[in-house]
């Protein structure tokens, strides 16, 4: 009888471990979403804290692990976390613990850029030249005037983006068109005879970067 109880106990322990998501045992900053305070209690704020509210299947390569995992995922800009669904449970991953996050459906790749201390989208890469896009979440305050009954009653979360160029590991933030112009001159690019795009024109930025070397 004791032998039977021991066998059942061992089997129960093994079964419990086998049901755990593989990457949750890695100790790499993955925790149940229930342990994170998501609501700031301010119901007067509209807009989403996520880059996209949709759950997209994404390939996740964790630092220190060879296996590539694929889970429904979305990016929380407000808390700087990656939400994933694993076997029906929701978890959160710190971006600094991933090698990359790949959205194969929308052909988008995200990495954690140490120089920026942020998750960024890789817009362009060739040799040692990269164009990164960082997503920021800003709070636009409401301006409602009760006396005039005019203006916005609610604060709103607004998504903004910042571009960075990395060449041989050196980061350059493209704050505005003037800054872009200066950067291209420093790289020896003849800006006088070229059309310098606005920093938000990704296609022209990529074209310029592809001609730097």
N, C-alpha and C positions, 0 to 999 in steps of 0.2 A: 504494500500500500504506500509506504514511504517512497519507494522507488517510482511509483506511478505519479505521486504528487510532485517529486523532483523533476521528472520528465515534463510534466504539464507546466511547471514553473519555468523551466528553461525554454520550452516552446513559446510560452506567453511572452517572455522577455524578447526572444528573437523576433516574434511576430510584431511586437511593439516597435522595435528598431527598424524592421523592414518597411513599416508603414510610414516612417518619417521621410520627408522629402530629402533626397540625397544631399543637396547643397545646404540644407538648414543645419546639418551637422558639422559644417566646415568651420564654424566660428568666424565667419568673414563678414559680420555685421548684418546678418539676415535675421529679422525678428518678426513675430506676428504683428499685423497691422493694428490689432486690438490693443497692443501695448503702447501705441503712439497717440498722442492727443492731436486730433485732426481739426476739431472745431474750435475756433477762437471765441465762440459765443456771440459774435457780432452778426446778427441776422440782417443788418442793414447794408451788407456788402453783397453785390452781385458779381457775376463772372466766375470763371473756373480757375482753380489752382493748378490744373493739369495742362500740359502742352496740347494734349488731345484727350477728350473724355472717352474715346473709344478704346476698348481692350484689343490690342493687336498682338498676334503671335510674334514674339521676337526671340532671336537666338542670343543667349547670354553666355559670354566667356568670362568666368570668374578668375581673378588673380590667384595663381597657385594651383589651379585645377586644369587638367588636360581636357576633360569632357566639356562639350558645348551643350548647354541646356536650352530648351525652347519652352517658353511659357507665355500665356497672355500677359501683356505688360502695358503699363502707361507711366508717364513721367510727371511727378509732382514737383512743379516749379517752386511752389511756396515753401515746401519743407526740404527741397533738394533731395528727393528720394525717388527710387524706382519701385513702383508697386508691381507685384507679380502674383498670379494665381497658381497655386501648386496643389493639385488634388483637392480642389474645392475650397481651399483656405487661402486667405490673402496675406501676403508677406511684404516686407519692405527691405530694399537693398540700398546700402549707401553707394553712390556712384564711384567713390574712391576705391571700392572693392572689386570693380570690374575691369577687364581688359577692353571689352567693347560690348555694345548692345546693337544688334542688327535687326532692323525692321525689313524683312525680305519682301513683304507685300508692297510697301511704298518705296523700297530701295533707299533706305536711310540708315546711316551708320553713326552711332554716338560713342564717344569715348570720354574718359575723365582726363582733362588736360591739367597737369600738375601746375603749370605756370599761371593758369587762370584760377585754379582751385574750383573748377566747375565742370559739370557735364556739358559737352559741346557736340554739335553735329559736324561731321566731316563733310564739307561741301566739295572740296577739291584736294587731291593728293597726287603728287608726282615727284619721284625721287625724295628730296628733303624739303619740298615746298608744300605747304598745306594752307587751306582756307577753312577756318573754323567759324561756326555761328553759335554764339551763346544766347540763350533765351532768358530774359529777365521778366519778372512780374512786378509791376508797379501798381500802387493804389491811387486811383483818381478820386479825390474827395468830392462828395456831393455839394452842390451849391444852391440848395433849395431855399427860397425866401418865402416864409409863411405869409408875410404881409401881402406879397404880390402873387402868391400861389404860382410861382414860376421857378424853373431850374430843376436840377436832378435831386431827387429825394435820397438816393442811395449812393454810397461809395461803390466804386467799381474796380475790379481787378483787370488790368490791361497788360497784354503781352507786348514786350518790346524785344529787339534783338540787337546784338553788337557783333561786329565781325573782327576777327583776328587773322593775321597772316603769320605763319611760322616758317622761317627759312633757316635751315641748319640749326634748329632749336631756338632761334631768336624770335621772340614774339613781338608783333607790331599791331597795336589796336588802331583800327580804322574808324576814328571818331566822326569824321566828316569828310567832305570832298577835298578840303584844303589839306587835311592830314593825309589823305590818300595820295594826293598830288606830291606831297613832300616825300612820302615813302617811296613812290616810284622813281623820283629823282635820285634818291639815295641809292637805289638799286641800278642806276645807270640807264633807266628807261627814258627815251626821248618823249617827254610829255607834250612838247610844243607841237609836234606833228601828229599827235594821236588824240582821239576822243576819250577824255577822262570821264568815266561813268560816275554816277552817284554811288555812294558806298553800299546802297541797298540793291544795286543792279547786279545780281549774282552772275548772270551769263557774261556780262562784260568784264566783271572782276576775274572770272575764271579765264577768259580769253587773254586778259592782260598778264595774269600770272603764268600762263603757259608760254608766254613770249619773253619772260624775264631772263631766261638762260638760253 
